[in-house]
Amino acid sequence: MMREIPLNEWIKKLNSERLQHNLDRRRFLQGAGKIAGLSLGLAIAQSMGGFEVNADPTFSDYPFTLGVASGDPLSDGVVLWTRLAPDPLNGGGMPPHSVPVKWEVAVDPYFRNIVGRGTELARPELGHSIHVEVSGLKANHEYFYRFKSGSEISPTGKTKTLPKSGEGISQLKFAFVSCQQFEHGYFTAYQHLAKEELDLVFHLGDYIYEYGPNEYIAASGNVRTHSGPEIKTLVDYRNRYAQYRSDIHLQAAHAVFPWIVTWDDHEVENNYANIIPEKGQSVEEFIIRRAAAYQAYYEHMPLRKSSLPQGADMKIYRQFEYGDLASFFVLDTRQYRDDQANGDKSSPQTPESLDPKRTLLGTEQEEWLFQRLDNSTKKWNVLAQQIFFAQRNYGTAASPKYSMDAWDGYPAARQHVLDYAKENQLNNLIVLTGDVHASWASNLLEDFNDGNSRIFGAEFVGTSITSGGNGADKRADTDKILGLNSNIKFFNDYRGYVRCKVTPDHWQADYRVVPYVSAIGADISTRASFVFEKDGQGLKQISTTEVPLGQKLSTEVEEDRNRAHNRAHQRQLEKKGKKVPRP
């Protein structure tokens, strides 16, 4: 087991080198990366030991309080997930030993025809979570599953395998979601999502938020409260996931579809970059925090063992093939990136942001992506990722402003993708995005500064489930932004998700929104539908609907989201007794 003293000595040594020898950034990050490996080993080791197995467990309360989920589907199998947590908001409430959990898979919801069963150990070192990698299933088939431990039986879940790679597929229906700040609203969108007819769901990040109670406040006010202070330790992160997963509508959406997940920033901390924190803490402290956050993320997602944290890394980028119809490349734009340029403030491009050496995906992931694209023969190539890909100026024509946290802040990295699309004459690239708490649709151009440039794909940006509060049909800056960016064809500020219907030649995206999240019971509407058809003509809007009961126009602008995060940070400092200047 890793001892804490060597870790502390290493941190002390690194701090000394950093201060006294003015290390260049690359050498510093290499040293800090070693600490990350030690820290992650320590985070896991602290919860390990020579635990016995309780073969006949009893529980202080119902242990399946966090529901069930499935994910990472393949053509012959899927991951089944649950976590034993009779006291979910207090570390789970499980004793410090392993507990056997039985699982069953059937072709019917009554489990009359069981096609797979087994037993897995829920281990304390992974928060008593279960990740069953079921194999031997039929391709493109629905299945039902459940768990049992002691005398307790879990809710029943439904899942579905993918078609075989290369199999002729005429249609795929899926949805993608992101950004679900628990305090900002009710997860009504998930209530509606669970009723859709879908093959799978993608979650594109910000599954949880790290803030303490009422630190990050929505414009429409907070309607729920985080159950503990700002999260930093493994137990903290486990409790926060437990609070989010206790929501009945989130549980319902997990229970009826397989999910494919990736993270963004709030699973650790707002706008972190690699091992560089946003503000207010040392790199060394942050590395330990990130290690705990990564472990908790794995514990609460239906991920394969191949995504189990290893040293300083947790590999979450991966590929899924849906017959001959689509290849999905699930990306990680957070773990390997260079620090944001220009102090991570909205700004025009500068020599720093334009530096051709700056990376967003990291060399290994970028090479992996282009190699997989080289080998793809699918009708559609899809990047399922976190942050705005298309160019988006929200300043003015004379004084542009771009987000340094998005692909706009890494234009050389984006250019690699644009160059690849041009060199290979792609016409079938779709980018799926979350992060910005609003719905957008944009054509992808070989040159975003030339409105007549060839269109090779489309980006569909999904709004948040709740983050930012109620929203409105239009913001104060909607018309300005659409006027400045000819590639952007749609911008709406309600909350919800995006439902996609895909055929070999036709990609339809339906922007499903609710008028408010500050109260329960909101209905769902399809605010607009867009089609992309690989004909070089770009996005076409095929329908639009007025959303009843929602606010039509708000005073909000793009910078307000950053201001809300800055105010949250100020509240954190004030809680620590520190005086901070107001912006």
SEDRENMAR-213684 format. One line per 10 residues: number of its first residue (from 1); their letters; for each residue x, z, y of C-alpha. Coordinates in steps of 0.05 Angstrom, whole numbers, plus 5000, padded with zeros to 4 digits. Each point is the difference from the previous one (the first is absolute). Layout:
<atoms>
NUM) a) X,Z,Y  ...
</atoms>
This chain:
<atoms>
1) mmreiplnew) 5000,5000,5000  5025,4983,5070  5022,5062,5038  4981,5007,5073  5069,5022,5025  5035,4933,4989  4942,4965,5035  5006,5046,5060  5076,4990,5001  4990,4925,4999
11) ikklnserlq) 4951,5002,5058  5048,5044,5039  5057,4953,4986  4959,4939,5021  4979,5034,5065  5072,5016,5015  5023,4929,4988  4943,4972,5040  5016,5043,5061  5076,5001,4997
21) hnldrrrflq) 5018,4931,4976  4944,4959,5031  4985,4963,4936  4972,4930,5004  4927,4995,4979  5013,4965,4933  5048,5054,4976  4954,5055,5023  4940,4971,4963  5041,4992,4937
31) gagkiaglsl) 5019,5073,5002  4929,5021,5016  4976,4957,4942  5040,5043,4953  4966,5061,5028  4933,4967,4988  5018,4993,4927  5020,5073,4995  4938,5021,5039  4952,4963,4955
41) glaiaqsmgg) 5033,5028,4939  4994,5069,5030  4927,4989,5019  4983,4982,4928  5047,5051,4969  4970,5057,5039  4935,4992,4962  5031,4989,4931  5019,5048,4947  4995,5016,4926
51) fevnadptfs) 4924,4999,5001  4959,5009,4938  4939,4958,4983  4932,5033,5000  4965,4964,4943  4933,5032,5014  4995,5007,5075  4947,5035,5040  4991,4993,5074  4980,5045,5058
61) dypftlgvas) 4953,4944,5023  4983,4928,4985  5068,4965,4996  4980,4928,5017  4983,5015,5072  5040,4940,5025  4963,4949,4958  5030,4943,4960  5033,4934,5019  5031,4938,4969
71) gdplsdgvvl) 5051,4952,5027  5058,4952,4992  4958,4957,4953  5033,4948,4954  4968,4950,4954  5006,5047,4940  4997,5069,5032  4992,5046,5059  5022,5068,5025  4950,5057,4995
81) wtrlapdpln) 5008,5058,5047  4976,5070,5011  5028,5067,5022  4980,5069,4976  4984,5041,5061  4949,5057,4992  5021,5027,5068  5018,4934,5035  5018,5025,5070  5045,5056,4976
91) gggmpphsvp) 5053,4963,4960  4951,4979,4947  4989,5068,4968  5033,4982,4934  5047,5047,4961  5074,4981,4995  4996,4966,4932  4982,4932,4972  4929,4987,4978  4976,4946,4952
101) vkwevavdpy) 4949,4952,5026  4962,4953,4954  4979,4931,5024  4952,4948,4973  4987,4927,5018  4935,4965,4978  4965,4935,5012  4935,5036,5017  4984,5058,5047  4972,5042,4943
111) frnivgrgte) 5066,4997,4961  4966,4974,4937  5054,4947,4991  5067,5033,5014  5060,4953,5001  5055,5048,5020  5014,5074,5000  5059,5047,5004  5028,5064,5031  5046,5008,5059
121) larpelghsi) 5032,5063,5028  4982,5021,5070  5067,5028,5022  5011,5050,5057  5061,4961,5024  4952,4944,5020  4944,5043,5026  4962,4997,4933  4985,4926,5014  4988,4950,4945
131) hvevsglkan) 5022,4927,5000  4978,4967,4935  5026,4930,4990  4948,4970,4954  5018,4935,4964  4970,4955,4948  4937,4984,5040  4966,4933,5007  5015,4959,5062  4949,4995,5056
141) heyfyrfksg) 4954,5053,4968  4965,5062,5027  5013,5067,4967  4977,5072,5009  5045,5061,4995  4998,5076,5003  5044,5061,4990  4990,5066,4964  5041,5064,5003  4979,5063,4965
151) seisptgktk) 4924,4999,5002  4997,4962,5066  4984,4926,5007  5015,4957,5060  4953,4952,5035  4998,4930,4969  5039,4945,5034  4994,4924,4995  5058,4952,5003  5018,4928,4986
161) tlpksgegis) 5061,4963,4974  5028,4938,5033  4994,4930,4971  5061,4974,4962  5053,4968,5043  4986,4926,5004  4929,5005,4974  4952,4955,5039  4959,5045,5046  4945,4975,5045
171) qlkfafvscq) 4988,5062,5042  5028,5068,5021  4964,5053,5041  5039,5058,5029  5003,5044,5062  5057,5031,5038  5000,5065,5040  5047,5044,5041  5006,5058,5049  4954,5057,4982
181) qfehgyftay) 5012,5058,5047  4957,5055,4970  4986,5035,5066  4979,4937,5037  4937,4986,4961  4961,4997,4936  5021,4953,4945  4933,4963,5003  5035,4933,4991  5021,5022,4930
191) qhlakeeldl) 4928,5017,4984  4983,4927,5012  5064,4973,4969  4982,5035,4934  4936,4958,4997  5035,4933,5007  5011,4953,4942  5076,4996,4999  5057,4988,4951  5050,5046,5035
201) vfhlgdyiye) 5018,5036,5065  5065,5000,5040  5019,5060,5042  5051,4981,5053  5023,5067,5025  4985,5063,5039  4963,5031,4942  5011,5069,5032  5023,5024,5069  5053,5052,5009
211) ygpneyiaas) 4974,5035,5062  4977,5072,5005  4928,5017,5019  4975,4964,5062  5069,4975,5021  4982,4926,4994  4932,4994,5034  4956,4938,4998  4969,4973,5064  4931,5017,4971
221) gnvrthsgpe) 5023,5069,4981  5020,5031,4933  4943,5017,4953  5040,5031,4943  5062,5043,4998  5065,4997,4961  5006,5060,4956  5071,5020,5018  5055,4991,5052  5044,4938,5006
231) iktlvdyrnr) 5023,4984,4929  5073,5001,4983  5010,5030,4930  4979,4976,4932  4944,5052,4996  4977,4979,5070  4995,4927,4980  4965,5017,4935  4948,5041,5037  4988,4944,5051
241) yaqyrsdihl) 4990,4948,4946  4953,5048,4965  4958,5008,5063  4993,4925,5009  4987,4987,4926  4945,5054,5001  4957,4952,5042  4943,4976,4956  4999,4929,5029  5074,4990,4990
251) qaahavfpwi) 4993,5025,4929  4942,4952,4988  5040,4940,5024  5059,5019,4955  4954,5010,4940  4971,4930,4998  5059,4953,5013  5074,4997,4983  5042,5010,5063  5067,4970,5019
261) vtwddheven) 5033,5044,5052  5058,5000,5048  5017,5048,5056  5014,4996,5074  5026,5055,5045  4951,5058,5001  5010,5015,4926  5064,5031,5028  5001,5000,5077  4977,4954,5056
271) nyaniipekg) 5045,4939,5011  5058,5024,4958  5052,4948,4983  5038,5007,4935  5032,5069,5005  4993,5003,5076  4943,5047,5024  4956,4985,5059  5021,5059,5043  5010,5075,5001
281) qsveefiirr) 5041,5010,4937  5068,4986,4972  5012,4943,4952  5021,5051,4948  4935,5039,5006  4961,4935,4997  5034,4976,4936  4977,5063,4964  4930,4990,5029  4998,4927,4979
291) aaayqayyeh) 5021,5018,4929  4942,5049,4994  4952,4949,5030  5021,4945,4952  4991,5046,4940  4931,5021,5023  4980,4927,5012  5019,4983,4928  4963,5060,4974  4935,4979,5033
301) mplrksslpq) 5000,4924,4988  4985,4960,4937  5072,4974,4997  5043,4982,4940  5061,5040,4979  5042,4943,5029  4980,5027,5069  5021,5071,4984  5048,5023,5055  5073,4990,4979
311) gadmkiyrqf) 5053,5033,5043  4991,4979,5073  4953,4944,4983  4929,4988,4977  4990,4927,4982  4930,4980,5020  5007,4925,5013  4974,4961,4940  4962,4937,4979  4931,4989,4969
321) eygdlasffv) 4977,4933,4973  4926,4983,4997  4995,4942,4950  5020,4935,5033  4963,5019,5063  5045,5049,5039  5066,5036,5000  4998,5065,5039  5067,5026,5027  4991,5073,5019
331) ldtrqyrddq) 5052,5016,5052  5033,5063,5029  5014,4991,5074  5018,5073,5012  5054,5025,4952  5055,4949,5012  4992,4980,5073  5048,5008,5058  4980,5047,5055  4949,4974,5049
341) angdksspqt) 5031,4965,5060  4991,5019,5073  4985,5073,4986  4939,4979,4959  4962,4986,5064  4956,4940,5016  5047,4950,5033  5020,4928,5008  5053,4973,4952  5070,5024,5017
351) pesldpkrtl) 5069,4986,4972  4991,5062,4956  4933,4978,4969  5026,4928,4993  5063,5021,4963  5002,4952,4940  5029,5055,4955  4939,5044,5006  4960,5008,4936  4929,5022,4986
361) lgteqeewlf) 4997,4991,4924  5072,5013,4983  5045,4948,4967  4979,5015,4928  4925,4997,5013  5005,4938,5042  5040,4964,4947  4950,5023,4947  4943,4972,5041  5030,4931,5010
371) qrldnstkkw) 5021,4995,4928  4929,5017,4977  4971,4950,5050  5048,4947,4972  4971,5011,4931  4927,5005,5021  4953,4944,4978  4936,5036,5021  4948,4971,5046  5011,5056,5050
381) nvlaqqiffa) 5061,5043,5017  4980,5066,5031  5041,5052,5037  4964,5067,4994  5036,5042,5052  4993,5049,5057  5015,4975,5070  4979,4943,5047  5037,4937,4978  4977,4948,5051
391) qrnygtaasp) 5026,5000,5072  4956,5043,5044  5012,5008,5075  4957,5054,5031  5036,5001,5068  4995,4941,5046  5026,4928,4998  5053,5019,5052  5017,5068,4970  4984,4999,4926
401) kysmdawdgy) 4995,5062,4957  5010,5002,4925  4998,5056,4949  5070,5019,4979  4971,5032,4937  4969,4934,4976  5032,4934,4979  5003,4984,5074  5055,5054,5004  5039,4964,4945
411) paarqhvldy) 4994,4926,5021  5061,4979,4960  4971,5029,4936  4934,4964,5014  5038,4936,5014  5027,5002,4929  4928,4995,4975  4982,4945,5050  5062,4960,4981  4983,5007,4926
421) akenqlnnli) 4929,4976,5013  5026,4940,5039  5055,4981,4951  4952,5004,4941  4941,4970,5037  4955,5059,4981  4927,4994,5017  4973,5058,4959  5031,5064,5027  4952,5057,5015
431) vltgdvhasw) 5022,5065,5032  4958,5063,4992  5013,5055,5051  4977,5069,5021  5031,5050,5050  4969,4981,5068  4929,5029,4992  4964,4936,5017  4979,4934,4968  5039,4938,5016
441) asnlledfnd) 5006,4929,4973  5059,4955,5017  5027,4932,4981  5072,5001,4975  5042,4949,5037  5070,4975,4986  5014,5014,5074  4955,5051,5034  5024,4976,5068  4974,4930,4987
451) gnsrifgaef) 4924,4996,4995  5006,4932,4967  5046,5025,4946  4980,4989,4927  4952,5052,4971  5024,5023,4932  4957,5061,4987  4957,5056,5028  5005,5074,5013  4941,5045,4990
461) vgtsitsggn) 5008,5068,5031  4952,5054,4977  4974,5055,5045  5006,5073,4982  4952,5040,4957  4997,5053,5054  5065,5003,5040  4987,4996,5074  4929,5024,4996  4937,4959,5012
471) gadkradtdk) 5029,4940,5035  4958,4946,5033  4984,4926,4993  5048,4984,5056  5056,5038,5035  5019,4995,5072  5058,4955,4982  4966,4955,4948  4991,4939,5043  5070,5006,5030
481) ilglnsnikf) 5034,5003,4932  4960,4942,4971  5017,4960,5062  5075,5014,4993  5005,4984,4926  4971,4933,4979  5017,5015,4927  4952,5060,4999  4928,4979,4987  4964,5066,4992
491) fndyrgyvrc) 5007,5072,5025  4949,5055,4988  5006,5075,5007  4949,5030,4952  5020,5037,4936  4992,4975,4929  5036,4954,4951  5011,4927,4983  4967,4967,4940  5032,4936,4974
501) kvtpdhwqad) 4972,4945,4956  5053,4953,4973  4993,4933,4965  5055,4949,4987  4989,4965,5067  4961,5049,5041  5017,5070,5027  4943,5038,5033  5009,5066,5036  4940,5042,5019
511) yrvvpyvsai) 5012,5054,5051  4954,5057,4976  4991,5053,5054  4961,5063,5016  4977,5015,5071  5025,5072,5000  5039,5050,4957  4986,5063,5041  4936,5013,4960  4978,4986,4929
521) gadistrasf) 4950,4946,4981  5027,4938,5036  4977,4933,4972  5048,4943,4984  5000,4931,5032  5041,4937,4992  5024,4993,5072  5032,4932,4987  5023,4955,4944  5059,4952,5002
531) vfekdgqglk) 5023,4946,4952  5069,4971,4990  5004,4936,4959  5073,4974,4998  4980,4938,5039  5045,5012,5059  4941,5016,5045  5008,5075,4998  4947,5054,5001  4927,4982,5007
541) qisttevplg) 4947,5052,5018  4939,4988,4957  4956,5059,5021  4993,5055,5051  4953,5059,5005  4983,5050,5054  5011,5071,4974  4940,5045,5015  5010,5070,5029  5074,4991,5015
551) qklsteveed) 5034,5005,5068  5007,4931,5030  5059,5010,5048  5052,5055,5005  5052,5016,5052  5055,5003,4947  5062,4955,5001  5056,4990,4950  5046,5052,5031  4948,5055,4990
561) rnrahnrahq) 5018,5005,4926  5072,5015,5017  4979,5049,5054  4957,5038,4950  5060,5007,4954  5043,5024,5058  4948,5052,5018  4999,5023,4927  5075,5010,5003  4993,5039,5065
571) rqlekkgkkv) 4949,5046,4966  5049,5011,4943  5055,5021,5048  4953,5045,5039  4980,5035,4935  5074,5015,4991  5004,5031,5069  5037,4942,5032  4983,4972,5068  4995,4925,5002
581) prp) 4991,4952,5059  4934,4962,5003  5007,4924,4998
</atoms>
